[in-house]
Amino acid sequence: MTSDSKLFPPLERWQSRGYVRSVYGTWINSDSHEAEPLLEGRMIGQFDCCAARWIRGKGRSAVWEDLPLDQKDFGPQFLMSV
């Protein structure tokens, strides 16, 4: 992602532009433009697509929360334009 990082702005940047999470797991703004979440390896378990969600931080100092089976949620660190 290093050379293409400009294609995947952080979630905070999208939220500052008015994007909010839809019921379908995408982020959408008032003009109906959508942004899709970027799946990262640490978010995915062997049989679990929502094993962890991003809380804060960047790189190795990022804080991730392991999600129990009854509290599955999709929490990406980055979004990409559709």
Secondary structure as GFF3:
##gff-version 3
##sequence-region A 1 82
A	DSSP	three_ten_helix	5	7	.	.	.	ID=ss1
A	DSSP	alpha_helix	11	16	.	.	.	ID=ss2
A	DSSP	beta_strand	20	21	.	.	.	ID=ss3
A	DSSP	beta_strand	27	28	.	.	.	ID=ss4
A	DSSP	beta_strand	34	37	.	.	.	ID=ss5
A	DSSP	three_ten_helix	41	43	.	.	.	ID=ss6
A	DSSP	beta_strand	52	56	.	.	.	ID=ss7
A	DSSP	three_ten_helix	59	61	.	.	.	ID=ss8
A	DSSP	beta_strand	63	66	.	.	.	ID=ss9
A	DSSP	three_ten_helix	69	71	.	.	.	ID=ss10
A	DSSP	beta_strand	79	81	.	.	.	ID=ss11
###
